[in-house]
Amino acid sequence: MSKGAAWAIARVSRGALLAASVMAAPLGAQSQPAVVAIRAGRLLDVERGQVLRDQVILVRGDRISAVQPASSALPPGARVIDLRRYTVLPGLIDCHSHLVGEAEAADVLEPLERTETQDAMSGVRNARATLLAGFTSVRDVGTYRAFVDVGLRDAINDGTVIGPRMEVAGAYVTVTGGGGEVVGAAPDVVVPPAFRFGVANTADQVRERVRAILNGGADFIKIIATGAVLTHGTEPGASEYTEEQLHAAVEQAAEYGTFVAAHAHGAEGIKRAVRAGVRSIEHGSLIDDEGIALMKQHGTWLVADIWNGDYIDSVGRAQHWSDEILRKNTETTDAQRAGFRKAVAAGVHIAYGTDSGVYPHGLNAMQLPYMVKYGLTPMQAVQSATISAARLMRWEDRVGSIAAGKYADVIAVEGDALADLHSFMKVAFVMKGGVVYKGP
């Protein structure tokens, strides 16, 4: 190929990329006025648990500058967005998300059949779907291939990719052959190092892996304290780390100013993790009364994916997932929901998390009605996905409510959204950081 031909192809490629970026650009991303005024018919004050009527949110740049009654004068030249027919609230937050890679499938070795680039490109698609569904922030709790989530987070932050704000785990800390491993390959198949970055079997190894993961760019640590529903050869009720080993992760993370989230289904694994000082219990499927009392005592958060069991049962059976996975899902789903109801009644901190990535991204709001079915009020369910989720992430100073000084992450749902939380599956308006990505 001649240099001229190569240059011409490169020019066409750059043009195609530019055109694609323009088509993907958020609404109103160019030539925005200095002030945007959002007129809200109903405004959810999630910090106080109140519904305010006829309010105006003033946005300057990427931040909220004020919230005022609609009768107040608007700044001169403000661009008005009329959402008087809508319920307006802060962008939603999913605290148990997996944006990298494809949704769960019958082939348990699928992660090994894809390249790092393919996983990253899936993450780009999943991030966009998540944002357009009204989830402007996520806590991404791990990827089999280490640090692809770090790259996705950074690409979103620098504007290369459209997606939610991400707090990422980098890699799973897990025992050899444990719940955070890709298992099922032949014994003589060598799994690439990127898939085993967080493997640790002693307290000292846990400390070393925690340091490596945080030095690699992760925001917090995800440790697999028990077996997993979706990992072959592991049992959800079986502990995989001692309390000493879990404490080693917590102590090392604390030296970096961050925290540990513990995947824990089994009752004993939950109690070990809580006593070790983890910030959150993920799943909590087989929690007992003692574990609930410990969580209340220690202020530990519960992030329970209480819709996910229905998805696994219906789609997993239709797609012929393994009998082992379907059995474990059956054994944990109803128990998880019963434990969740007890935890709510006991006053345990609840944050919203769905295990998105098991199911296709963009359906994150499907769990909101389940939160009400199993013990929360509609307002509490929304709070679990806004201000409570932000507090779990230690991001309450920047997101989670509509207040002056916070990022202008604002969504809207037509009508009285609290009357039927299924309506959150049809978010009509999405603003993140003052930029409109979806408009009514």
N, C-alpha and C positions, 0 to 999 in steps of 0.2 A: 504493500500500500504506500502511495506517495505521501510526503509530508503534507501537501496541500489537501489531499483527500482525508487524511487523519484529522487535520485541523478543522475541516468542514464537518466531519462527524462529531468531533468534540463540541463544535459550536452548536450543532443541532441538539446534542445531548444536554448542553447547558441551557439551551432554550426550552427544552422539554421540562427540565427540572424547575426552571423559573415559572413556566406556565402551571406546572403542578402545584408549586408553592402558592401561586396566586389563587388557584381554585380552592386550595385548602385554607386560605387566609381567613381569620375570624371576621365576623361581620363588624363593620365600623372600625377596623384596625387602623385605617388611614384617616388623617385629618380630623381627629376627634377634637371637640371643643374643650376648653379648659375645665368646664364643669358639666357633669351629667346629673340630671335630676330624675330619679326613679319614683314615679307616683305609685304607691302601693295601696290597693283596696284593703287588704288584710296583711298585716306584717307580724310575723311570729317573733316575739321577743323570747328567745329560748333561754336566756339567762334568768329571767323572772317567771317563765312559764305562762306568758300572757299573749293574747291576740290583740294587737293594736289596730285601730281603724284609721284609714285616710292619713297616711304618713308619707313623707318624702325622704328618700335617701339621697344625699348629695355625695357625689364621687368626684374626686380630683386626682387625676393620674391613676395609680393603681390602688388607691386607698379611699376608704370612706371618710369624709370630712365631717359629716353631721347627719343626724336623723331628726327631723322636725315635723310638726303638724302640716298638713296640706294647706292650711290657711295662711301659713307663713310665706313671705315674699321669696321668690327665687332669685338667685344671683343673675345679673344681666348676662344675656347670651347663652344661658344654660340650655343644653340639649335635653329635651324632655322625653323620657320613655314612659309610656302610659301603660301601667299594669294594674289599673283599678279593678279589672275583672278577675284578678288573680290573688292567690295567697303567695306572698313573697317571704323568703326566708334565706338564711345563709346557705352557701353551698354545702352539700352533704359530704360526709366522710366515711369511707369504708376502712376499718382498722384491721381487716384480715383479707388482704388481696394478694393475688399473684399475677402481675401483668405480663411477665415474660413467658413466651412460649404459647403452645396451643392448649385448648381445653382438654380435660381428662378424656381418655379413650380406652378401649379394651386392650390395646397393645401397651403393656406396661413399659416396654423398652423404647417407646416412641421418642423420649428425650435424647436417646443416643443415636437416633436415626436422622437427626436434624443438625444443621450447622449452627454455629454461633450467630452468623448473620441472619439465618432464618428465624432463630429465636428472637433476635433483636427486632427484626421487621414485624414479627407477630406482636411484640411489645408495643411498637408504634401504633399498629391498628387497635390493639386493646386499650391503649391509653386514650386514644381519640374517642372510642366508644364509651369509655367510662366517663370522660368529661361531658360528652353530649347527653349522657343519662342524668346529669346533674350532680355528679360526684367530683367536686373540685379539689379534693385532697384524698390521698390514700396512705395507709401504712402498709407497705408491701413487705410481707413476712417471709420472703425467701424464694430462691430459684435454685434448681438443681445445678445449673452451670454458674459458677461463682461470678459475681460482679456485673453481669449483664444488666441487672436492675440499677446499679450505680450509673452505668452509661446512659440508660434510659432517663433516669432522674436528671442527670446533668444536661441531656439534650432538651428536655422539657424546660429546664430552668434557663437555658440560653436562647430559647425560642426556636430551636431547630425543629422540634416536634411539638404537636398540640396534645396536651394531656393534663392530668391533675398534678397538683403538688405531690411529691412523693417523699416519704420517709422510708428508707430501705434497710434490709437486713444483710444484704451482700451474699450470704451463704448460710446453710444450715449447720449448726454445731450438732453432731450426731455421732453415736457409736458406730463401729464397724457393723455393717449389715442392719442398721437400725432404721427407724422411721423416716429419716432424712436421706436415705440412700436410694439410688436407682438399682433395683435388684431384679433378678430373673435371667440374667445372662449366663451363658455356660461358664463353668469354673475356670477355664483357661482364657477367658476373654478379659483383657485388661481395660477397666473403665478409665477414661481419661482423667488426669489429675484435677481438672477444673470441676469435675463432678464430685470430687472427694476432698475439696479444699477444707471443709470444716470437720472432717472426721477426727475424733479425739476420744480416747478410752481411759484416761487417767485425769486426775485433777490438774496435774502439771500440763498435760497436753491440752486440756480445756483452756487453761490460761493462755497458752501459747497461741492457740487458734483464735481465741477472742481478740488478742492483740493483732494478729495478722488480718483478721476480717475488718476490724475498725481502722487499721492502718491502710487497708485497701479501699476505704471510702464509705463503708457502711455507717448508718446513723445509729443503729442499735443492734442488739444480738437476739437471734432466734435460736433457742435450744430445744431439741426434741427430747422431752423428758420421759415419754412413754412410746409404746408402739403406735402404729397408725392404721386407720381404716383402709387407706389406699396404698399401703406398702405391703407387698406380699411377704409372708413369713414372719410378720410382726403381729403382736396382739395388743390392741388398744389398752387393755387393762394392765399390761405388764410394764413395770418401771424399767427404764434403760439407763438412768443415771442415779447415783447415790445423792443424798442431800449434800454431802461434802463436795462432790463434783459440781452440782448445781450452784452451790455457794461460791465456788471458785470462779464460775462465769459471772455471777452477780458482782463479786468483789472486783474482778478485773475490769468489767464494764464501767463500774463506778469510778475507777481511776481515770477513765476517759470522759467522765461526766455524762454517761448515758446509762441505759437500763437493759434488762433482759425480758423478753417475752418467751413464755414456755408453752410449747405444744404439749398438752397433757390431757389425755382421756381418762386414765385410770385413777381411782380414788387415792391410792397410796402415792402415785406420782404427783398428783395435784398437791397433796399435803407436803411432800418433800419440797416441791418448788416454792410453795408459799412460805414455808419456814426458812428456805434459803434466801428469800427476799426478792423474787422476781416481781416485775411490775404488773404483768398480766398473765392470766391463764387462758390459753387458746383452746377452744372446743369445750373442755370441762365435762365431757359426756357422762362419765360414771361417778361424778362427784357425790360424796355422802354428806351427812349432816355435820360431821366433824370438820370436813373440808370447807363447807360453807361458813361455819363459825370462824375458822382460821382466816378465811379471806376477808370476812367482815372485820376481824380484829386487826389484821395487818393492812387493811386498806387496799387489798389486791383487786385489780380489775378483772372482770369476766368478759371475754369476747367469745360468744357462742354462735356458731353458724346454724341456727335452728331451722332454716328453710332447706338447707343443703341436702339433708337426708331424703327429702321427697324427690329432689332432682336425681340423686344417685339411684334411688329405687326405680323410678320410672324410666329414665334414660338409660341407666346401666342395664336394666333388664332388656330393654328394646335393642341395645347395642351388644348384648351378650358379654358384659363384663364378667369377670371370673366369679365363680360361686363363693370363693373366699371373701372377696370384697363385698359382695351383696350380703353375705351372712353377717360380716362385721358391721355393715351399715345398719342392718335390721336390729342388731343387738345394742347399738348405741343411740339410735335416733330418738325413740320414745324416752329412754332414760335421760338423754340430754335435755329434752324439753321439760321433763319433770324436775330435774335438777335446776334448770334455769328458773322455773316458776318459784321454787323454794328460795333460790338466791335473791330473786327480786323481792320476795316477801321479807327476807332477812335484812334487806338494805345493802346488799353487796353492790359495789360500783359496777355499772353496766355500760359497755361501749359497743357500738355497732360494728359487726364484722361478719362477712358472708362466705368466705373462702372462694371468692370469685377467681376463676381460673380452673376450678373444677367444672363449673358451668361457663358458658360463653359470656364474655364481658358485655356490660350494658344492661344486664338484668339485675343489677345490685339492689334496686329498690324492692324486689319481690319479697324480701324478708320483713319489711316494715309492718305489714299486717300481722305477721307471725309474732312479732314482738308484743303486740296487743293481745293476741290470742293466748299468749303464755305469760301474761301478768302485768304488762306496762299499760299506762294510759296512752292515747294517741300522742299527746304532747310529750310524754316521757320517751316514747319511741323515737320521735323526731329529735329530742334532746340527745338521745344515745348516739345519733348519727350526726350531731353538730357539736354543741358545746362540751358534752361529755367525752366524745371522741377526741376533741382538741385537747382536753385536759389529760387524757391518757397519753397522747403524743407529746405532751408538754409544749403544745403550740397554741394554747389559749390566748397568748398575747398577740397573735396574728390572724387566726381564723376561728371559726366555730360559732360566731354570733355577728349580728349586724350592729357595729358600734364604731364610733369615731376612732380612727387610728388603725383599724384592722384592714386587711386586704379586702378590696371590693369583690368578694366572692359571693354572688347573689344568684338565686334561682327563683323560678315562679311556676306555680301549678294553678291551672284554671279553677275558679270557684273556691269553695271551702275545702281545702285539702285535708284538714283534720277530720272531716266527716267521713272520709273513705280513703285510707292510706294506699289503696290500690291505685289511686290517681297519680301517685308519684312515679308510676311507670310511664307517664306521659308528661314529663317536664317540658314546659313550653319555652322557657327562657333560661339561658345560662350565661352568666358573666363571671369571668375569672380575672382578678387583678385589673378590674376596670375595663376589660375588653369583652365585647359581646361575641359569643361563639354560636349562640342559638337564639333566635328572636321569635316572638309570637306573630 
